[in-house]
Amino acid sequence: GMEIVVCIDLSYNYISQTLNGRQFTHLSKLTYLNMAHNRIDLYSDKAFQEISGTLKALDLSNNEFHFVMKGMGHRFTFLSHLTSLTVLSLANNHIGLRISNILTSTSLKYLDFSGNRLDIMWDSRRNRY
């Protein structure tokens, strides 16, 4: 069954939902997940919790829909639960204003944050994010 799957490419599927920690329950060995070019809502701190011990690489690039919505806040608290995650791409999401400045991970080795709005995230007056 699905429990032996280690890699899934769900890119370009127009997926637009909040990930609540139940979407990948039957994929207990999932290691590589590509969800690029969708409309994923990453606000829930339970996102990907069902694969938190096995997921090593996660591509969430080009999911800018929820990041460009006016008045929406964004958190990345779900990352702290992904204890095996070593590679994360948040590239080209137009991430800028109204995001949490807490991005905590004990396992992350590579973070691709290219193509975002670092120019408006960085507070040059205090030289900090």
Secondary structure per residue as TSV (DSSP state, phi and psi in degrees):
chain	resnum	aa	ss	phi	psi
A	1	G	-	360.0	-161.8
A	2	M	G	-69.8	-18.0
A	3	E	G	-66.9	-12.0
A	4	I	G	-95.0	-5.6
A	5	V	-	-68.4	130.9
A	6	V	-	-112.6	-16.9
A	7	C	E	-140.3	130.5
A	8	I	E	-135.0	134.5
A	9	D	E	-111.5	105.6
A	10	L	-	-109.0	21.1
A	11	S	T	-68.5	154.8
A	12	Y	T	57.3	42.3
A	13	N	S	-114.6	4.4
A	14	Y	-	57.2	33.0
A	15	I	-	-71.2	124.7
A	16	S	-	-136.0	87.6
A	17	Q	S	-156.3	164.4
A	18	T	B	-82.6	128.2
A	19	L	-	-83.0	119.9
A	20	N	-	-113.6	11.5
A	21	G	S	90.7	12.6
A	22	R	-	-124.6	-6.6
A	23	Q	T	-67.8	-30.7
A	24	F	T	-116.7	27.5
A	25	T	T	-55.6	-40.5
A	26	H	T	-86.1	7.1
A	27	L	-	-111.0	64.1
A	28	S	T	-67.8	-12.8
A	29	K	T	-112.8	9.6
A	30	L	-	-60.6	123.9
A	31	T	-	-115.1	-37.1
A	32	Y	E	-123.8	124.4
A	33	L	E	-132.8	122.8
A	34	N	E	-111.0	112.1
A	35	M	-	-120.8	29.3
A	36	A	-	-66.9	154.2
A	37	H	S	59.0	49.7
A	38	N	S	-128.1	-155.4
A	39	R	-	-134.0	45.0
A	40	I	-	-65.5	135.6
A	41	D	B	-97.8	115.8
A	42	L	-	-101.5	22.0
A	43	Y	-	-72.6	-31.9
A	44	S	-	-71.3	135.7
A	45	D	T	-76.8	-4.0
A	46	K	T	-95.7	-0.2
A	47	A	T	-55.7	129.6
A	48	F	T	66.6	11.1
A	49	Q	G	-63.1	-27.0
A	50	E	G	-71.4	-14.8
A	51	I	G	-123.9	25.2
A	52	S	T	-63.8	-29.1
A	53	G	T	-88.5	-11.8
A	54	T	T	-115.3	-26.4
A	55	L	-	-68.0	121.2
A	56	K	-	-108.6	-32.8
A	57	A	E	-133.8	130.0
A	58	L	E	-135.6	122.6
A	59	D	E	-108.6	109.8
A	60	L	-	-115.7	24.2
A	61	S	T	-68.2	154.4
A	62	N	T	56.5	43.4
A	63	N	-	-115.7	44.7
A	64	E	G	-71.4	-12.7
A	65	F	G	-50.0	-52.8
A	66	H	G	-75.3	-20.7
A	67	F	T	-79.0	-24.3
A	68	V	S	-95.8	-2.3
A	69	M	S	-71.0	128.0
A	70	K	T	-68.1	135.8
A	71	G	T	84.6	-5.1
A	72	M	-	-86.3	133.4
A	73	G	-	-93.8	160.3
A	74	H	B	-138.5	136.5
A	75	R	-	-125.1	154.3
A	76	F	-	-123.0	30.8
A	77	T	G	-65.3	-23.1
A	78	F	G	-60.4	-24.5
A	79	L	G	-63.6	-31.3
A	80	S	G	-65.7	-21.5
A	81	H	G	-87.4	-14.1
A	82	L	-	-88.2	80.3
A	83	T	T	-73.0	-13.1
A	84	S	T	-107.1	-5.4
A	85	L	-	-67.6	122.8
A	86	T	-	-115.4	-22.9
A	87	V	E	-129.0	126.5
A	88	L	E	-137.4	130.1
A	89	S	E	-114.0	120.0
A	90	L	-	-116.1	25.1
A	91	A	T	-66.1	148.3
A	92	N	T	56.3	43.7
A	93	N	S	-108.8	3.7
A	94	H	-	56.7	33.0
A	95	I	-	-70.1	129.5
A	96	G	-	-153.5	-92.9
A	97	L	S	-81.0	158.8
A	98	R	S	61.2	40.7
A	99	I	B	-118.8	153.6
A	100	S	-	-66.2	140.0
A	101	N	S	-88.5	9.5
A	102	I	-	-102.0	112.4
A	103	L	-	-129.7	94.6
A	104	T	-	-109.8	127.8
A	105	S	-	-153.6	133.2
A	106	T	S	-91.5	-12.0
A	107	S	S	-113.2	-17.1
A	108	L	-	-63.7	128.5
A	109	K	-	-111.3	-30.2
A	110	Y	E	-135.4	122.8
A	111	L	E	-124.1	119.8
A	112	D	E	-99.3	110.0
A	113	F	-	-117.4	19.3
A	114	S	T	-68.3	154.3
A	115	G	T	74.6	20.3
A	116	N	S	-109.3	-178.4
A	117	R	-	-99.4	63.1
A	118	L	H	-62.7	-25.7
A	119	D	H	-62.5	-31.2
A	120	I	H	-99.9	-8.7
A	121	M	H	-84.3	-29.4
A	122	W	-	-85.1	127.4
A	123	D	B	-94.2	95.1
A	124	S	T	-67.9	-23.0
A	125	R	T	-67.1	-34.4
A	126	R	T	-108.7	2.5
A	127	N	T	53.1	46.3
A	128	R	B	-153.2	167.2
A	129	Y	-	-86.0	360.0
